[in-house]
Amino acid sequence: MEAQGEQFRRPELVRARLRRGLSQEAAAEAVGVSVTTWARWERGEQGVRARHRARLAAVFRVETADVERWVDGWSLPETPSWPLADCGDGSLVATVRSADLLWRFEMDPSRRHLLATLPFVPTALGEWLTSWTYDSPAASTAQAGAGRAVGMADVRRINEARQAFFQMDHQFGAGLVRPVVLRYLNSNVTPLLHGRYDDKVGAELMTAAAGMSRMAGWTAFDMSMHGPAQQHFGQALRFAKTADAPLTAAWILTAMTRQAIHIDQPLWALRLSRTAVDAARKADASPRVMALMTVREAWATALHTNPGESGDRHAAKQVERLIGEAERAFEQGPSDRDPAWITTYESAELTAEAGQSWRLLGQHQRAVVCAEAAVQAFQGHMPRSAQFNQVHAADAYLSMGELEQSLDTARAAVPAAKSLSSTRSIEFVQAFAARLEPHSTTIAVREFRDHLRSELAA
């Protein structure tokens, strides 16, 4: 049996076993060794012979090079989302250490590639939600570190940098912003985390680091690097837990909800969105914050229940109620309780997400109205959001049987896929082209697909 708290010197081998859902006994039986031998392998107390390495590759269905890395090479850090995430022990030291490891690995060319290939792990989300809900925050956020004294001015600079990165991301896409964000975390935020600060500054510093970690996760998400995005979101949530900052946690959780929606994890999207709403209420969030949280819960609920196809009227009414709550909350206007990150939240963003819910309710005309209104509002300053909503409108037209209008609308979204540094923007139009398959024999669809391939190739 596996001992509690056992120290593993071959953590990649452990993670490979856990990914397959195997106990040590089951893994040992599959490879043909005793459980004692297997345990010694994981602890690094015994070598792994060539014939056993070949058997490992066969059992785990991987290349021999992967097994060599598990047994002899470096391993990924014990960051909060791989293989099973939690918020750690909540201590300041543990939180800073995990961030230090993750950000250093992002900056190490020899390790960044493997970090980028990590998959999204749905079960990790359950660990996060449990840790956020039940674990205790840090007893203290003060640190008498060896670095320089840290003050509120340093915290403000982190928040100002994040806001600048946010604007660049929306204007140009994450491909241009992500490397800068990672360098900033490693070169600017890490030294501050290792500095000297009291409880007040420490709590604000952890909160600011959470926001910047969220930014790193968001840029990875936009580049469709969903495993790394999950790691950075997990680290952000860990900072929020350490600082006991439920409002910041709600902001992070709603970004995680957006990722879960995008990669079609409806159950997790719903759980994340509801946890975000609960965290926001715990923090007595402003109406505008609650508008964001509630409309995203509506989207997640609609995705999970899919009333447009299931005909579930109870679920449809629930989604409609949530949209109405979000709209009424937003109409209350700005508040002196608004955090800085919500001040840029526009009515068009609320309209766009409500449109996605209407689409899932089967109300495609209403979805078109929302998407086209969002396109008009986003043009110029948020081209990626405008493009996404052009595709959403095209999807709605397609669902209504208006193929020609659908293709014309989608064609307008193609230039942004070329100009933006965003993998998602390309995937959006490609996914729309794939949904045209039932009409693939028509001349108009063939011409659209040829046009798309030509433009993306250029």
matplotlib code that plots the C-alpha trace (Angstrom):
import matplotlib.pyplot as plt

x = [0.0, 1.1, 2.3, 0.9, 3.3, 5.8, 8.6, 8.8, 12.1, 10.5, 7.3, 6.8, 6.4, 3.9, 1.9, 1.9, 0.4, -2.2, -3.2, -4.1, -6.0, -3.8, -2.7, 0.9, -0.3, -2.2, 0.8, 3.2, 1.0, 0.7, 4.4, 5.3, 7.1, 6.4, 4.7, 7.8, 9.9, 7.4, 7.4, 11.2, 11.1, 8.9, 11.1, 14.2, 15.7, 16.1, 17.1, 14.7, 16.1, 15.8, 13.2, 11.1, 11.4, 10.1, 7.2, 6.4, 6.2, 3.8, 1.6, 1.3, 1.2, 4.0, 7.3, 10.4, 11.8, 8.9, 9.8, 13.4, 12.3, 10.2, 13.0, 16.2, 15.3, 13.9, 10.4, 7.7, 7.3, 4.6, 2.4, -1.2, -2.7, -0.6, -1.6, -4.1, -4.6, -5.4, -4.7, -1.8, -1.5, -2.5, 0.8, 2.6, 5.8, 4.1, 2.3, 5.4, 7.4, 4.9, 4.7, 8.5, 8.7, 6.0, 7.3, 10.9, 9.9, 8.1, 11.3, 13.5, 13.6, 14.5, 11.4, 8.9, 8.1, 7.0, 5.1, 3.3, 2.2, 0.5, -3.2, -6.2, -7.1, -10.8, -10.5, -8.1, -10.9, -12.6, -9.5, -9.4, -13.0, -12.7, -9.6, -11.0, -14.2, -12.9, -9.2, -8.0, -6.2, -2.7, -2.3, -0.2, 0.8, 3.8, 7.3, 10.7, 12.5, 16.1, 14.9, 14.2, 11.3, 8.0, 5.4, 2.0, 3.7, 5.1, 1.7, 0.2, 2.8, 1.9, -1.8, -0.9, 1.2, -1.6, -4.0, -1.6, -1.2, -5.0, -5.5, -2.8, -4.3, -7.7, -6.3, -3.7, -4.3, -2.3, 0.5, 2.2, 1.4, 2.1, 5.9, 6.0, 3.6, 5.7, 8.9, 7.2, 6.1, 9.6, 11.7, 9.4, 6.9, 9.1, 11.7, 8.8, 7.3, 10.7, 11.0, 10.1, 6.5, 3.9, 0.5, -1.3, 1.2, 1.5, -2.3, -2.3, 0.8, -0.8, -3.9, -1.9, 0.1, -3.2, -4.3, -1.1, -1.2, -4.7, -3.4, -0.8, -3.6, -5.8, -3.1, -2.3, -6.1, -6.2, -3.4, -5.3, -2.6, -5.2, -2.9, -0.6, -3.7, -5.0, -1.7, -1.7, -5.3, -4.6, -1.7, -3.9, -6.5, -3.8, -2.7, -6.3, -6.7, -3.5, -4.7, -8.2, -9.6, -12.9, -13.6, -10.4, -11.1, -14.5, -12.8, -10.4, -13.1, -15.2, -12.1, -11.8, -15.5, -14.9, -12.1, -14.4, -17.1, -14.7, -13.3, -16.8, -16.7, -20.3, -20.5, -17.3, -18.3, -21.5, -19.7, -17.0, -19.6, -21.6, -18.6, -17.7, -21.1, -20.9, -17.4, -18.7, -21.6, -19.3, -17.3, -20.5, -19.6, -20.9, -23.8, -21.5, -19.4, -22.6, -23.7, -20.6, -20.8, -24.5, -24.5, -21.7, -23.6, -26.5, -24.2, -22.8, -26.3, -27.5, -24.5, -25.0, -28.8, -29.0, -32.7, -32.8, -32.3, -33.6, -36.8, -36.2, -38.5, -37.5, -33.8, -34.8, -36.7, -33.7, -31.4, -33.8, -34.0, -30.2, -30.0, -32.6, -30.8, -27.5, -29.1, -30.8, -27.6, -25.7, -28.3, -27.6, -24.4, -21.0, -20.4, -17.7, -17.3, -16.2, -12.8, -10.4, -10.8, -14.6, -14.4, -13.6, -16.6, -18.9, -22.6, -21.6, -19.8, -23.0, -25.0, -22.6, -22.7, -26.5, -26.6, -24.8, -27.3, -30.2, -28.6, -28.4, -32.1, -32.9, -33.8, -31.6, -33.1, -32.5, -29.0, -28.4, -29.6, -27.2, -24.2, -24.6, -25.1, -21.9, -20.0, -20.9, -19.9, -16.5, -15.4, -12.1, -11.0, -11.8, -11.3, -11.1, -14.4, -15.9, -14.7, -16.0, -19.5, -19.4, -19.0, -21.7, -24.1, -23.1, -23.8, -27.3, -28.1, -27.0, -29.3, -32.2, -31.5, -30.2, -27.1, -26.2, -26.5, -24.5, -21.6, -21.6, -21.4, -18.6, -16.6, -16.4, -14.7, -11.8, -9.5, -9.2, -8.1, -5.2, -4.3, -4.7, -2.1, -4.7, -5.1, -8.7, -9.6, -8.4, -10.1, -13.4, -13.7, -12.3, -14.9, -17.6, -16.3, -16.5, -20.1, -20.9, -20.4, -24.1, -24.0, -20.6, -21.9, -23.1, -21.0, -21.2, -19.9, -17.0, -16.1, -16.1, -13.9, -11.5, -11.4, -10.8, -7.9, -6.4, -6.5, -5.1, -2.4, -1.4]
y = [0.0, 3.6, 5.4, 8.8, 11.6, 9.3, 11.2, 10.3, 10.9, 9.9, 12.0, 11.7, 7.9, 8.5, 10.9, 8.5, 5.8, 8.2, 9.4, 5.7, 5.5, 2.7, 1.9, 0.8, -2.8, -2.6, -1.0, -3.5, -6.4, -4.9, -4.5, -7.9, -6.8, -7.0, -4.0, -3.6, -3.1, -0.7, 1.4, 1.4, 2.7, 5.6, 6.5, 6.3, 3.6, 1.0, 1.2, 0.2, -2.4, -2.2, -4.9, -3.3, 0.1, -1.5, -3.0, 0.4, 1.9, -0.8, -0.7, 3.1, 3.4, 5.9, 6.3, 4.8, 8.4, 9.2, 6.3, 7.4, 10.9, 9.4, 7.3, 9.3, 12.8, 15.9, 16.2, 18.8, 20.8, 20.0, 22.9, 23.1, 21.4, 18.4, 15.7, 16.5, 20.1, 21.7, 25.0, 23.5, 24.0, 27.6, 28.8, 31.8, 29.8, 26.9, 29.4, 31.3, 28.2, 26.7, 30.0, 30.2, 26.7, 27.2, 30.5, 29.3, 26.3, 28.6, 30.5, 27.4, 26.6, 22.9, 22.5, 24.9, 22.6, 19.7, 22.1, 23.3, 19.7, 19.0, 18.2, 19.7, 17.5, 17.8, 15.9, 18.5, 21.0, 19.0, 19.3, 23.0, 23.6, 21.5, 23.3, 26.7, 25.9, 24.1, 24.7, 27.6, 30.6, 31.5, 32.3, 35.3, 37.0, 38.7, 37.7, 38.7, 37.6, 38.3, 40.5, 44.2, 45.8, 45.7, 48.4, 49.3, 51.1, 47.8, 46.2, 49.1, 48.6, 44.9, 45.8, 48.6, 46.1, 43.6, 46.2, 47.1, 43.4, 43.1, 45.9, 44.4, 41.0, 42.2, 44.4, 42.0, 38.5, 36.5, 35.4, 38.8, 39.2, 35.8, 35.9, 39.4, 38.3, 35.3, 37.3, 39.9, 37.2, 35.6, 38.8, 41.3, 39.5, 36.7, 39.0, 40.9, 37.6, 36.8, 40.3, 41.7, 42.8, 43.0, 41.4, 44.3, 44.5, 40.8, 40.3, 42.9, 41.4, 37.9, 39.4, 41.3, 38.1, 36.3, 38.7, 38.4, 34.6, 34.8, 36.8, 34.1, 31.5, 33.6, 34.1, 30.3, 29.7, 32.0, 30.1, 26.8, 25.7, 24.3, 22.4, 25.4, 27.6, 25.3, 25.4, 29.2, 29.5, 27.0, 29.1, 32.2, 30.5, 29.5, 33.1, 34.2, 31.5, 32.6, 36.2, 35.2, 37.2, 35.7, 38.5, 37.8, 34.1, 34.7, 36.6, 33.6, 31.0, 32.8, 32.7, 29.0, 28.7, 30.3, 27.8, 24.8, 26.1, 26.5, 22.9, 21.4, 20.5, 21.5, 19.9, 21.5, 24.8, 24.7, 23.9, 26.5, 29.2, 28.4, 28.5, 31.9, 33.2, 32.0, 33.5, 36.9, 36.9, 36.1, 39.1, 41.3, 42.0, 45.0, 44.7, 44.9, 42.0, 40.0, 40.7, 39.0, 36.1, 35.5, 35.7, 33.2, 30.9, 31.2, 30.2, 27.3, 26.2, 26.4, 24.4, 21.7, 21.3, 22.2, 23.1, 23.9, 20.2, 18.5, 20.6, 21.0, 23.9, 24.0, 24.4, 27.0, 29.1, 28.9, 30.2, 33.0, 33.9, 34.1, 36.3, 38.6, 38.8, 39.7, 42.4, 44.0, 43.9, 45.6, 48.3, 49.4, 51.0, 51.5, 51.3, 52.5, 48.8, 47.9, 46.3, 47.7, 44.6, 45.0, 48.6, 47.6, 45.1, 46.4, 45.9, 44.4, 41.5, 40.9, 40.9, 38.6, 35.9, 36.2, 35.6, 32.3, 31.3, 32.2, 30.1, 27.1, 27.7, 27.4, 31.0, 31.7, 35.0, 36.4, 35.1, 36.8, 40.1, 39.8, 38.7, 41.5, 44.1, 42.9, 43.0, 46.7, 47.6, 45.7, 46.9, 48.8, 48.3, 44.6, 42.9, 39.4, 39.7, 41.2, 38.3, 35.7, 37.3, 37.4, 33.6, 33.3, 35.2, 33.0, 29.9, 31.3, 32.0, 28.5, 27.1, 29.1, 27.6, 30.9, 29.4, 32.4, 34.9, 32.6, 32.3, 36.1, 36.7, 34.2, 35.5, 38.8, 37.0, 35.6, 38.6, 38.8, 35.1, 36.2, 39.4, 38.5, 36.5, 34.2, 30.5, 30.7, 33.1, 30.7, 27.7, 29.6, 30.0, 26.5, 25.0, 26.9, 25.6, 22.0, 22.6, 23.3, 19.6, 18.8, 21.4, 20.5, 19.7, 23.2, 25.6, 28.4, 26.2, 24.9, 28.4, 29.5, 26.7, 27.3, 31.0, 30.2, 27.8, 30.3, 33.2, 31.2, 29.8, 33.3]
z = [0.0, -0.6, 2.5, 3.3, 2.7, 0.9, -0.9, -4.6, -6.5, -9.8, -9.7, -13.5, -13.1, -10.3, -12.5, -15.4, -13.1, -11.7, -15.2, -15.9, -12.6, -11.3, -7.8, -7.2, -6.9, -10.3, -12.0, -10.6, -11.8, -15.3, -15.7, -14.1, -11.0, -7.2, -5.6, -3.5, -6.6, -8.1, -4.8, -4.9, -8.5, -7.6, -4.6, -6.8, -4.7, -7.4, -11.1, -13.9, -16.3, -20.0, -20.4, -17.7, -19.5, -22.7, -20.8, -19.2, -22.7, -23.8, -20.7, -20.7, -24.5, -24.7, -26.5, -25.0, -24.7, -22.4, -20.1, -20.1, -19.0, -16.2, -14.9, -15.6, -16.6, -14.9, -13.7, -13.8, -10.6, -8.1, -9.2, -8.2, -11.2, -12.1, -11.7, -9.0, -8.0, -4.7, -3.0, -1.0, 2.7, 2.3, 3.8, 2.3, 1.9, 0.0, -2.3, -3.2, -3.8, -6.2, -8.2, -8.3, -9.7, -12.3, -13.6, -13.7, -15.8, -18.2, -18.7, -19.1, -22.9, -22.2, -20.0, -21.5, -24.4, -22.2, -19.9, -23.0, -23.9, -20.6, -21.1, -19.3, -16.3, -15.5, -12.2, -10.9, -10.8, -8.1, -5.9, -6.5, -5.6, -2.5, -1.4, -2.0, -0.2, 2.9, 3.4, 5.7, 4.3, 5.4, 9.0, 8.0, 4.7, 6.3, 5.4, 6.7, 3.6, 2.4, -0.4, -0.4, 1.4, -0.5, -0.3, -1.8, -4.7, -5.8, -5.7, -7.7, -10.4, -10.8, -11.2, -13.7, -15.7, -15.7, -17.0, -19.8, -20.7, -20.7, -23.2, -25.5, -25.3, -26.4, -29.2, -30.6, -29.2, -26.6, -28.9, -28.6, -24.9, -23.3, -23.5, -21.9, -19.1, -18.3, -18.2, -15.9, -13.5, -13.4, -13.3, -11.5, -9.4, -8.1, -6.4, -4.6, -3.3, -1.8, -0.2, 3.1, 3.8, 6.6, 6.6, 4.9, 2.1, 1.9, 1.4, -1.4, -3.0, -3.1, -4.6, -7.3, -8.0, -8.4, -11.0, -13.0, -12.7, -14.0, -16.9, -17.7, -17.6, -19.9, -22.5, -22.5, -22.9, -25.9, -27.5, -26.8, -24.4, -22.0, -19.7, -18.9, -18.7, -16.0, -14.1, -14.1, -13.1, -10.3, -9.1, -9.2, -7.1, -4.7, -4.3, -3.7, -1.0, 0.7, 0.7, 1.8, -1.2, -2.3, -4.8, -6.6, -6.4, -8.1, -10.9, -11.4, -11.2, -13.8, -16.2, -15.4, -16.3, -19.6, -20.4, -19.3, -21.6, -24.5, -24.2, -23.8, -20.1, -19.2, -15.8, -14.6, -16.2, -14.1, -10.9, -11.5, -12.3, -9.2, -7.0, -8.5, -7.8, -4.2, -3.7, -5.1, -2.8, 0.2, -0.7, -1.0, -4.7, -6.5, -9.0, -12.0, -10.7, -10.0, -13.5, -14.9, -12.6, -13.2, -17.0, -17.1, -14.8, -17.3, -20.1, -18.2, -17.2, -20.8, -22.0, -19.3, -19.8, -23.6, -23.5, -27.2, -28.0, -24.8, -24.6, -20.8, -20.0, -16.3, -17.4, -20.0, -17.4, -15.0, -17.7, -18.6, -14.9, -14.6, -17.7, -16.3, -13.0, -14.8, -16.9, -13.9, -11.9, -14.7, -15.1, -11.6, -12.9, -11.5, -7.7, -5.4, -4.5, -8.1, -8.2, -10.9, -13.1, -13.5, -14.7, -18.2, -18.4, -21.1, -21.7, -25.0, -23.2, -21.2, -24.4, -26.1, -23.4, -23.1, -26.8, -26.3, -23.8, -26.1, -28.8, -26.5, -25.7, -29.4, -29.7, -32.7, -33.8, -30.4, -30.5, -33.8, -32.4, -29.4, -31.5, -34.1, -31.4, -29.7, -33.0, -33.5, -30.0, -30.1, -33.6, -33.4, -29.8, -29.2, -32.6, -31.3, -29.4, -32.5, -34.6, -32.1, -32.3, -36.0, -35.9, -33.2, -35.5, -38.5, -36.3, -35.4, -39.0, -40.0, -37.3, -38.8, -42.2, -43.7, -45.3, -47.6, -44.7, -42.5, -45.0, -45.6, -41.9, -41.3, -44.3, -42.4, -39.5, -41.6, -41.7, -38.0, -37.9, -40.1, -38.3, -34.6, -32.7, -31.3, -31.8, -30.7, -33.4, -36.0, -34.4, -34.2, -38.0, -38.6, -36.3, -38.1, -41.5, -40.0, -39.0, -42.7, -43.5, -44.1, -46.8, -48.2, -51.7, -52.3, -54.4, -51.8, -49.0, -51.2, -52.1, -48.5, -47.4, -50.2, -49.3, -45.7, -46.5, -48.9, -46.4, -43.5, -45.6, -46.6]

ax = plt.figure().add_subplot(projection="3d")
ax.plot(x, y, z, "-o")
ax.set_aspect("equal")
plt.show()
